[in-house]
Amino acid sequence: MPERPALSAGLCPTCGHLSTDGGRKCPLDGQTLAAVDAVEYATEEAARQSAGVVVSRYELGWLHEHGDIAALLRW
């Protein structure tokens, strides 16, 4: 069975800001961030909104330079 991806992050309990930069405070409202698995959180949020999820195994160097997680959003 392939290993499930995981990424530690902080989630603001007030505004929902998700941060992978390792800070302890939300840059938007100063609240203390709660530790979460960013991959699990993002996947659950996508499912809640009926959005698709694709785990990328390409361009890992670029992705690592930019916080290890990305999203393609269309409105």
C-alpha positions as CSV (number, residue, x, y, z in Angstrom):
1,M,0.0,0.0,0.0
2,P,1.5,3.4,-0.9
3,E,2.3,5.8,1.9
4,R,-0.3,8.5,2.6
5,P,1.1,12.0,2.2
6,A,1.1,14.2,5.3
7,L,2.1,17.8,6.1
8,S,2.1,19.5,9.5
9,A,0.3,22.9,9.5
10,G,-1.3,25.4,11.8
11,L,-5.0,26.2,11.5
12,C,-6.6,29.3,12.9
13,P,-9.7,28.5,15.0
14,T,-11.2,31.9,14.3
15,C,-10.7,32.7,10.6
16,G,-9.7,29.2,9.2
17,H,-6.3,30.4,7.8
18,L,-4.1,27.3,7.1
19,S,-0.4,27.9,7.4
20,T,2.6,25.6,6.7
21,D,5.3,28.2,7.6
22,G,5.7,27.0,11.2
23,G,4.4,30.1,12.9
24,R,2.4,29.8,16.1
25,K,0.1,32.8,15.6
26,C,-2.3,33.5,12.7
27,P,-0.9,36.4,10.6
28,L,-4.4,37.6,10.0
29,D,-5.9,37.9,13.5
30,G,-3.1,36.9,15.9
31,Q,-4.9,33.8,17.3
32,T,-2.9,30.7,18.3
33,L,-2.8,28.1,15.6
34,A,-4.0,24.6,16.2
35,A,-1.8,21.7,14.8
36,V,-3.4,19.8,11.9
37,D,-2.4,17.6,9.1
38,A,-2.7,20.0,6.1
39,V,-3.3,17.2,3.6
40,E,-6.1,15.6,5.6
41,Y,-7.7,19.0,6.3
42,A,-7.5,20.2,2.7
43,T,-8.9,16.9,1.4
44,E,-11.8,17.0,3.9
45,E,-12.6,20.6,2.9
46,A,-12.4,19.7,-0.8
47,A,-14.8,16.8,-0.2
48,R,-17.2,19.0,1.8
49,Q,-17.3,21.4,-1.2
50,S,-17.6,18.5,-3.8
51,A,-14.2,19.4,-5.3
52,G,-11.7,17.0,-6.6
53,V,-8.3,16.3,-5.1
54,V,-5.1,15.3,-7.0
55,V,-1.9,14.4,-5.1
56,S,1.0,15.6,-7.2
57,R,4.2,13.6,-7.4
58,Y,5.8,15.9,-9.9
59,E,7.7,19.2,-9.5
60,L,8.4,18.3,-5.8
61,G,11.3,20.8,-5.6
62,W,9.1,23.7,-6.7
63,L,6.3,22.6,-4.4
64,H,8.8,22.3,-1.4
65,E,10.0,25.9,-2.1
66,H,6.5,27.1,-1.9
67,G,5.2,25.5,1.3
68,D,4.7,21.9,0.2
69,I,1.0,22.3,-0.6
70,A,-0.8,24.1,-3.5
71,A,-4.3,24.5,-4.8
72,L,-5.9,25.4,-8.1
73,L,-8.9,27.5,-7.5
74,R,-11.5,28.4,-10.0
75,W,-14.5,30.6,-9.2
